[in-house]
Amino acid sequence: MRFFAPRRLAVLAAALVAALALTNVAAQANTPAEEFVQQNVQRGLSILKNHNIPDTQRRAEFREFLTSLTDIRRIALFTLGAARRTASPNDIDAFVNAFRNYAVAVYEARLNQYAGQFLKVTGSTERAPGDFVVATVLVDANGKVDGPNPIEVDFRTQSANGKFVVVDVSIAGVWLALEERDQFSSYLEQNNENLPALTNHLQELAQQVHSGASQQAAH
């Protein structure tokens, strides 16, 4: 069965990796949510540019950074939609782990394809108390808008007890979690609501991504 993940999520993840390479071209952060995005993408940049440590260590640090920046479990549960209400706790935990491993595998694979673009913070909107969308736009290495139709990348961030986390990312108007929920729901409908099958499929995709990244690194 054809599945969306390799292409769609790879494109979205590539844009997120570009976001993690934000530098001083970013606008001055004016709100706590904007400061959160700016500070954390600068942390990501320092990891990406640190070639004084082994590559395996750099990737491990980047993985830890990504998983601390985003509420992976919350996003994974959201993507399950109604299926999470009937699934067993063990099946849900297995799915969350597979979702995390696949997402991180895609991010790691994209490290080798980073082309030097940056994201410039342009502002933020408060949707509800503690719920913000921070807007950024893709620019080139010189800080100029990248092309006639620049790509907008928005980060939905929420705060709890003074701590922000990213709960969704929008690339050119497509929200990642919403897109995945639709795709996962379609997959489950076509596979008798078999959540373990979806979990296994994500595990296989993660292995494919790792294998592809290893082959690229060898060339």
C-alpha positions as CSV (number, residue, x, y, z in Angstrom):
1,M,0.0,0.0,0.0
2,R,1.2,3.4,-0.9
3,F,1.8,5.5,2.2
4,F,2.3,9.3,2.5
5,A,5.1,9.5,5.0
6,P,8.4,9.3,3.1
7,R,7.7,12.3,0.9
8,R,5.3,14.5,2.9
9,L,7.0,14.2,6.2
10,A,10.5,14.4,4.7
11,V,9.6,17.8,3.1
12,L,8.1,19.1,6.4
13,A,11.1,17.8,8.4
14,A,13.5,19.4,6.0
15,A,11.9,22.8,6.6
16,L,12.0,22.2,10.3
17,V,15.7,21.5,10.1
18,A,16.2,24.7,8.2
19,A,14.3,26.4,11.1
20,L,16.8,25.0,13.5
21,A,19.5,26.9,11.6
22,L,18.2,30.4,12.5
23,T,21.0,32.9,13.0
24,N,21.3,36.6,13.8
25,V,19.3,37.6,10.8
26,A,16.2,36.8,12.9
27,A,14.1,39.8,14.0
28,Q,14.4,40.8,17.6
29,A,12.0,38.6,19.6
30,N,9.3,40.7,21.2
31,T,7.2,38.1,23.0
32,P,8.1,35.1,25.2
33,A,6.9,32.7,22.5
34,E,9.2,34.4,19.9
35,E,12.1,34.3,22.3
36,F,11.5,30.6,22.8
37,V,11.6,29.9,19.1
38,Q,14.6,32.1,18.6
39,Q,16.6,30.8,21.5
40,N,16.0,27.2,20.7
41,V,16.7,27.3,17.0
42,Q,20.0,29.0,18.0
43,R,20.7,26.0,20.2
44,G,20.0,23.8,17.3
45,L,22.4,25.7,15.1
46,S,25.2,25.3,17.7
47,I,24.7,21.6,17.6
48,L,24.6,21.4,13.8
49,K,27.8,23.5,13.5
50,N,29.8,21.6,16.2
51,H,32.1,19.4,14.2
52,N,34.6,19.1,17.1
53,I,32.7,16.0,18.4
54,P,32.1,12.6,16.7
55,D,29.2,12.6,14.3
56,T,27.4,10.0,16.4
57,Q,27.5,12.2,19.4
58,R,26.4,15.2,17.4
59,R,23.4,13.3,16.1
60,A,22.6,12.1,19.6
61,E,22.7,15.6,20.9
62,F,20.5,16.8,18.1
63,R,18.0,14.0,18.8
64,E,17.8,14.9,22.4
65,F,17.4,18.6,21.5
66,L,14.5,17.8,19.1
67,T,12.7,15.6,21.6
68,S,13.0,18.2,24.3
69,L,11.8,21.0,22.0
70,T,8.6,19.2,20.9
71,D,5.9,17.4,22.8
72,I,6.2,14.3,20.7
73,R,3.7,12.2,22.7
74,R,1.1,14.8,22.5
75,I,1.5,15.2,18.8
76,A,1.5,11.4,18.3
77,L,-1.7,11.0,20.2
78,F,-3.3,13.8,18.3
79,T,-2.5,12.2,15.0
80,L,-4.3,9.0,16.1
81,G,-7.6,10.8,16.2
82,A,-10.5,8.7,17.4
83,A,-8.3,5.5,17.4
84,R,-6.6,6.5,20.6
85,R,-9.9,6.1,22.5
86,T,-10.2,2.4,21.8
87,A,-6.6,1.3,21.5
88,S,-4.9,-0.4,24.4
89,P,-2.3,1.4,26.5
90,N,0.4,-0.9,25.2
91,D,-0.5,-0.3,21.6
92,I,-0.6,3.4,22.1
93,D,2.9,3.4,23.8
94,A,4.3,1.3,21.0
95,F,2.8,3.7,18.4
96,V,4.2,6.8,20.2
97,N,7.7,5.2,20.3
98,A,7.5,4.4,16.6
99,F,6.3,7.9,15.8
100,R,9.1,9.4,17.7
101,N,11.8,7.2,16.1
102,Y,10.5,7.8,12.6
103,A,10.3,11.6,13.0
104,V,13.8,11.8,14.5
105,A,15.2,9.5,11.8
106,V,13.9,11.9,9.1
107,Y,15.3,14.9,11.0
108,E,18.7,13.2,11.3
109,A,18.7,12.2,7.6
110,R,18.1,15.8,6.6
111,L,21.2,17.0,8.4
112,N,23.4,16.0,5.5
113,Q,21.2,17.9,3.1
114,Y,21.1,21.3,4.9
115,A,21.7,23.9,2.2
116,G,22.3,27.1,4.3
117,Q,18.8,28.7,4.3
118,F,17.6,30.4,7.4
119,L,14.3,31.4,9.0
120,K,13.5,34.9,10.0
121,V,11.0,35.5,12.8
122,T,8.4,37.9,11.6
123,G,5.9,38.0,14.5
124,S,3.5,36.0,16.5
125,T,-0.3,35.6,17.2
126,E,-1.8,34.5,20.5
127,R,-4.7,32.1,19.7
128,A,-5.6,31.6,23.3
129,P,-3.9,32.2,26.7
130,G,-0.5,30.5,26.5
131,D,-1.2,29.3,22.9
132,F,0.9,31.1,20.2
133,V,1.7,30.8,16.6
134,V,5.2,32.2,15.8
135,A,5.6,33.1,12.2
136,T,8.9,32.9,10.3
137,V,9.9,33.2,6.6
138,L,12.6,31.4,4.7
139,V,15.5,33.6,3.7
140,D,18.8,32.8,2.0
141,A,22.3,32.8,3.5
142,N,22.5,36.6,3.0
143,G,19.3,37.3,4.9
144,K,17.3,38.0,1.7
145,V,13.8,36.5,1.1
146,D,14.4,33.2,-0.6
147,G,12.7,33.5,-4.0
148,P,9.6,35.5,-5.2
149,N,7.2,33.3,-3.2
150,P,9.0,32.8,0.2
151,I,8.0,29.8,2.2
152,E,6.4,30.6,5.6
153,V,7.1,28.3,8.5
154,D,4.9,28.7,11.5
155,F,5.5,27.2,14.9
156,R,2.5,26.6,17.2
157,T,3.8,26.8,20.8
158,Q,2.0,26.3,24.1
159,S,3.2,27.1,27.6
160,A,2.5,25.2,30.8
161,N,3.9,26.3,34.1
162,G,6.1,28.8,32.3
163,K,7.6,26.2,29.9
164,F,7.0,26.4,26.1
165,V,6.9,23.4,23.8
166,V,6.2,23.1,20.1
167,V,3.0,21.2,19.4
168,D,2.8,21.6,15.6
169,V,4.6,23.1,12.6
170,S,3.1,24.6,9.5
171,I,5.0,24.6,6.2
172,A,3.5,26.8,3.5
173,G,0.1,26.6,5.2
174,V,0.1,22.8,5.8
175,W,0.0,21.9,9.5
176,L,2.1,18.7,10.1
177,A,0.0,17.2,12.9
178,L,-3.3,17.8,11.0
179,E,-1.9,16.3,7.8
180,E,-0.6,13.2,9.7
181,R,-3.9,12.7,11.5
182,D,-5.8,12.6,8.1
183,Q,-3.2,10.2,6.6
184,F,-3.2,7.9,9.7
185,S,-7.0,7.8,9.8
186,S,-7.1,6.8,6.1
187,Y,-4.5,4.1,6.7
188,L,-6.4,2.7,9.7
189,E,-9.7,2.7,7.8
190,Q,-8.1,0.7,5.0
191,N,-6.5,-1.8,7.5
192,N,-9.4,-2.7,9.8
193,E,-8.3,-0.1,12.4
194,N,-5.2,-2.2,13.1
195,L,-3.0,0.2,15.1
196,P,-0.1,-2.4,15.5
197,A,0.0,-2.5,11.6
198,L,0.4,1.3,11.5
199,T,3.1,1.1,14.2
200,N,5.0,-1.6,12.3
201,H,4.7,0.5,9.1
202,L,6.3,3.5,10.8
203,Q,9.1,1.3,12.2
204,E,9.8,0.0,8.6
205,L,9.8,3.6,7.3
206,A,12.3,4.6,10.0
207,Q,14.6,1.7,9.0
208,Q,14.3,2.8,5.3
209,V,15.3,6.4,6.2
210,H,18.2,5.2,8.3
211,S,19.4,2.9,5.4
212,G,19.1,5.7,2.9
213,A,21.0,8.1,5.1
214,S,23.8,5.5,5.6
215,Q,24.1,5.0,1.8
216,Q,24.3,8.7,1.2
217,A,27.0,9.1,3.9
218,A,29.0,6.3,2.3
219,H,29.2,8.2,-1.0
